[in-house]
Amino acid sequence: MPTASSWCARGRSSPTAPPGRSVRATWPGASADALHGIPGVESVDILGDTVTIRAADSDAVARHLLTATPARDLEITARGLEDAFVALTGDDAADDTAQEH
């Protein structure tokens, strides 16, 4: 199995790294159903007026948010450590860890 350094040497990302990016926006009154209706959306989190959307094509999601919704203050970021952890271990391990604390 190739090591991380051998993948980097070839200019590729690790095969276990979560693909895609997250799009965060301010959208008062956003619904999960409306967000899941956007093509390419993988998951959605809503906390107050802030929505976080994980998608394989963040540019398409951002374009949709800016042209077809009242969303504002968009921010596109690479997936974080939590996403990598879940990709490596699966949702069950993340749930178990959350229950322990």
C-alpha positions in Angstrom: 0.0 0.0 0.0 1.4 3.4 -0.9 2.5 5.7 1.9 1.2 9.3 2.2 4.6 10.6 1.0 4.5 8.5 -2.1 1.0 9.9 -3.0 2.3 13.4 -2.4 5.3 12.8 -4.5 3.0 11.9 -7.4 0.9 15.1 -6.9 -2.1 13.2 -5.7 -4.1 13.4 -2.6 -4.5 10.5 -0.2 -7.1 8.0 -1.4 -8.9 8.3 2.0 -9.2 12.1 2.0 -12.8 13.3 1.8 -13.4 14.8 -1.7 -15.2 18.1 -2.1 -15.5 21.2 -0.1 -17.9 22.9 2.4 -19.9 26.0 1.5 -21.0 28.1 4.5 -23.6 30.8 4.0 -26.0 33.0 5.9 -29.6 32.2 4.9 -32.3 33.1 7.4 -35.2 30.6 7.2 -33.3 28.0 5.1 -34.8 24.5 5.2 -32.9 21.2 4.9 -35.3 20.1 2.2 -34.5 23.2 0.1 -30.8 22.7 0.6 -30.9 18.9 -0.2 -32.7 19.8 -3.4 -29.6 21.6 -4.8 -27.8 19.3 -7.2 -24.5 17.8 -5.8 -25.3 18.4 -2.1 -24.0 15.6 0.0 -25.0 16.8 3.5 -26.4 19.9 5.2 -26.1 21.4 8.7 -28.2 24.3 9.8 -27.4 26.3 12.9 -29.6 29.4 13.3 -29.2 31.4 10.1 -25.9 29.7 9.2 -26.0 26.8 6.7 -23.1 24.5 6.0 -23.3 22.4 2.8 -20.9 19.6 1.9 -20.7 19.0 -1.8 -18.5 17.5 -4.4 -18.9 20.6 -6.6 -18.8 23.6 -4.3 -18.6 26.0 -7.2 -22.0 24.8 -8.5 -23.6 25.0 -5.1 -22.2 28.5 -4.5 -23.5 29.6 -7.9 -26.9 28.3 -7.1 -27.0 29.9 -3.7 -26.0 33.3 -5.1 -28.4 33.3 -8.0 -31.5 31.4 -6.8 -31.7 32.0 -3.0 -31.4 34.9 -0.5 -28.2 33.4 0.8 -25.3 35.8 1.5 -21.8 35.9 3.1 -20.7 32.7 1.3 -17.4 31.0 2.3 -16.0 27.9 0.6 -13.5 25.9 2.6 -11.7 22.6 2.2 -13.0 19.7 4.3 -11.7 19.6 7.8 -10.3 17.1 10.3 -13.8 16.0 11.4 -14.7 15.1 7.8 -11.5 13.2 7.4 -12.1 11.3 10.6 -15.6 10.3 9.6 -14.3 9.3 6.1 -11.7 7.1 7.7 -13.8 5.6 10.5 -17.4 5.9 9.4 -20.3 7.6 11.1 -20.6 4.9 13.9 -17.2 5.8 15.3 -18.0 9.5 15.3 -21.3 8.8 17.1 -19.5 6.6 19.7 -16.9 9.3 20.4 -19.6 11.9 20.8 -21.5 9.7 23.3 -18.4 9.1 25.4 -17.9 12.9 26.1 
